[in-house]
Amino acid sequence: MKRRLIVLPLILLFSWYGCQYLPWGKKEYKPIFVGEPESIIVEPPEDAFDVSYRWVPLELPDESLLVPDFSSYSNLFTFTPDEVGNYGFAVTIISYGEEVSDHEFYYTAYEDTSVLPREEPIAAPTTEARTAQAEPSAAPAKEVAPKPPSTVATAPPKPKTAPASRVTRAKPPEKKYRSDVIKGHFTVQVSSWKTAKQAQKILQQVKEKGYDAYIQRVFLEDKGEVGEVWWRVRIGDYTSINEARALLMEISTIYTGAWVDNVRLEDIDQQQ
């Protein structure tokens, strides 16, 4: 029994240590320099619609005063490291209200230690040299070839090793779905719920406000261990995206999570 109690903590300690330091847990840090801007670019799927980006800082040096300026509408983020150390950022691409892909970026900022070449200062003449110049000798001076100026051997300047690229690009995610989209038809999703009862409650509220709403049942394979069923409350079938966006602006103050989506085949089936 005592032996088991000793072995178990050792196993847990080894597991934690392995997750932190074994090769499969290593992070690749790109070298950058303090004071030099670095940009991150991520590309959404080709068929993505209503795409947004959720940027999150993962790590910053303790002395850093950097305040990341993230925009949920931009796939570009630029930062300038202000301290030596590690920097990390993550971005999640969201399309149609669903997470499409996640990306992480890690950097190590170094201080720029390059040295610019400097000219050696000219030494002032000594007292003996000034006296010799002021009092010429009676005898004619023998011509002597001028000595070349003395040079002090200095180490060559250390070259500045800049990063290979000032921009980090993430690979666009592979297409995962959208084969059921009906092109040219748009709908507004009000909200999405895990139970039909919650969705029915919101559906009744939306209909009481005069909107042609319906519920879409969808199975999400990437949710949970075996997938999950969600119930979406949606409004209308519009053939103009501008009409759908106008409705979105109209209800956005009430339903802050609403967004525009393409009509899908499963939407049509459930409305019939």
C-alpha angles and dihedrals in degrees: 000000000000090000091055091050090054096045096049096061089047091054092049092048092050092048092052092045092048093051090052102043113014117106096258090058097049121118123216111231118201114217115241135159134246111258096019117109119237125197130206120203126187125185122216122218116284093244096043119131131192091010122187133177129223109204120191131179112233103183140355133177113271092241095047119117092190114140108193113226102213126183121198089207098054130077089199125080123178126189136171116216112230100184138038112261145065126325127189134181135176131199130192118202112218122195126176088356092300128107109250102179144342128222132187128197127193130189139179114212118210130193113252104245099174115136123217116221113255130200116244113247117248111250117236115245116263125243092257091052093050091049092050091051093049098046112046116208120251092230117068110263117243113243110250124187110248114254116239113252112270115250127205114223110236130182113259114259115270108251118240109247105206122190116275090244134015091208129063115206124194120212113253113252119255119257109268105174145337095115088122095056119124104217117227094023122101137186136183118237111212099186144325128231139189094225132049090225093062091046092050090053092055091042090058091050092050093048091050088059089058101258125137096238133168140173125250120200113210134178114217111202095191094057118095124339098303101017131268138244116233131187117220125199110212139175129219141323111261127185091199122064090207090061090050091049091048089055090047091055089048096055100029092094090058101033105034094180096057120123142169121261138171117261111254131207090249089057091058092046093054094047094055 
